[in-house]
């Protein structure tokens, strides 16, 4: 099985979000992932379907790496908020149960991802939750290019130096 790059994961998550939003048909999105990013067509469909299952809180059977899952979960939290990430945690835990039973293994890294986002759900209204959200926002901003970062080009009216 070929290693999926971070760029491919980001693109697959983006396409999954667009398909879930009804902006693209799954076939078009999967073909775009295949043609533009070199993702196997079946894997592209799997990524897109996993996104849908995460959003709906349903078990899914196709695996992805813990790093890819962390990206999907972070993206869902950033884009759709706490209610969506609660569904995604539910789906991820169901997937872990399925995977461990099917493969007779322990999904330790995937459990860490589920625990991390479960903690976010539980601490959302606490100081720790706000701090976590702030730190995530800073990390996201720092990873964006300078052109994507929000900035104030001039001082807003009513503010004195």
ZAMARGU-4260 file (C-alpha; in steps of 0.2 Angstrom, whole numbers, plus 5000, padded with zeros to 4 digits):
<rodrens>
0) 5000/5000/5000 | 5007/5017/4995 | 5010/5030/5008 | 4998/5044/5008 | 5006/5061/5010
5) 5000/5076/5020 | 4996/5085/5004 | 4985/5071/4999 | 4976/5070/5016 | 4973/5088/5015
10) 4965/5087/4998 | 4955/5072/5002 | 4948/5080/5018 | 4944/5096/5007 | 4935/5085/4994
15) 4926/5075/5008 | 4919/5092/5015 | 4914/5098/4997 | 4905/5082/4994 | 4896/5082/5011
20) 4891/5100/5008 | 4883/5094/4991 | 4895/5105/4981 | 4902/5090/4971 | 4897/5073/4966
25) 4908/5059/4974 | 4913/5052/4957 | 4920/5070/4952 | 4929/5073/4968 | 4937/5055/4968
30) 4943/5058/4950 | 4950/5075/4955 | 4960/5067/4969 | 4966/5053/4958 | 4971/5065/4943
35) 4978/5079/4953 | 4985/5071/4968 | 4988/5053/4962 | 4977/5045/4975 | 4971/5028/4970
40) 4953/5029/4965 | 4946/5017/4978 | 4956/5026/4992 | 4949/5042/4986 | 4931/5036/4988
45) 4936/5029/5005 | 4942/5045/5011 | 4927/5054/5005 | 4915/5042/5012 | 4924/5042/5029
50) 4922/5061/5030 | 4903/5058/5027 | 4902/5045/5041 | 4912/5056/5053 | 4900/5070/5050
55) 4885/5059/5052 | 4892/5050/5068 | 4891/5033/5059 | 4903/5018/5059 | 4915/5017/5044
60) 4925/5002/5039 | 4939/5009/5028 | 4954/5013/5038 | 4966/5028/5037 | 4981/5033/5047
65) 4980/5041/5064 | 4989/5056/5057 | 4976/5057/5043 | 4962/5055/5055 | 4969/5069/5066
70) 4968/5080/5051 | 4950/5076/5047 | 4945/5078/5065 | 4954/5095/5067 | 4946/5101/5050
75) 4929/5095/5056 | 4931/5104/5072 | 4938/5120/5064 | 4924/5120/5050 | 4909/5114/5059
80) 4911/5116/5077 | 4908/5106/5093 | 4892/5097/5088 | 4900/5090/5072 | 4916/5084/5082
85) 4905/5075/5094 | 4897/5065/5080 | 4915/5062/5073 | 4921/5056/5090 | 4906/5044/5091
90) 4910/5038/5073 | 4928/5036/5076 | 4925/5026/5092 | 4913/5014/5082 | 4926/5012/5069
95) 4940/5008/5082 | 4928/4995/5089 | 4925/4987/5072 | 4943/4988/5067 | 4950/4980/5083
100) 4937/4966/5082 | 4940/4963/5063 | 4959/4964/5063 | 4962/4957/5081 | 4973/4972/5085
105) 4973/4987/5096 | 4971/5003/5088 | 4982/5013/5101 | 4986/5028/5090 | 4968/5030/5084
110) 4962/5029/5102 | 4973/5043/5106 | 4965/5053/5092 | 4948/5049/5099 | 4953/5053/5117
115) 4961/5070/5111 | 4945/5075/5103 | 4933/5068/5116 | 4943/5079/5129 | 4939/5094/5117
120) 4921/5090/5118 | 4921/5088/5137 | 4931/5104/5140 | 4924/5115/5127 | 4916/5127/5140
125) 4931/5127/5152 | 4946/5137/5152 | 4956/5122/5146 | 4944/5121/5131 | 4946/5139/5126
130) 4965/5138/5128 | 4965/5123/5117 | 4954/5131/5104 | 4965/5147/5104 | 4981/5136/5103
135) 4974/5127/5088 | 4969/5144/5080 | 4987/5150/5082 | 4994/5134/5075 | 4983/5135/5060
140) 4987/5153/5057 | 5006/5149/5058 | 5004/5135/5045 | 4995/5146/5033 | 5005/5157/5021
145) 5006/5176/5025 | 4994/5179/5011 | 4980/5169/5020 | 4983/5176/5037 | 4971/5189/5042
150) 4978/5206/5045 | 4973/5224/5048 | 4980/5235/5034 | 4976/5251/5043 | 4970/5256/5061
155) 4951/5255/5063 | 4942/5271/5065 | 4940/5276/5083 | 4956/5268/5090 | 4969/5280/5095
160) 4988/5276/5096
</rodrens>
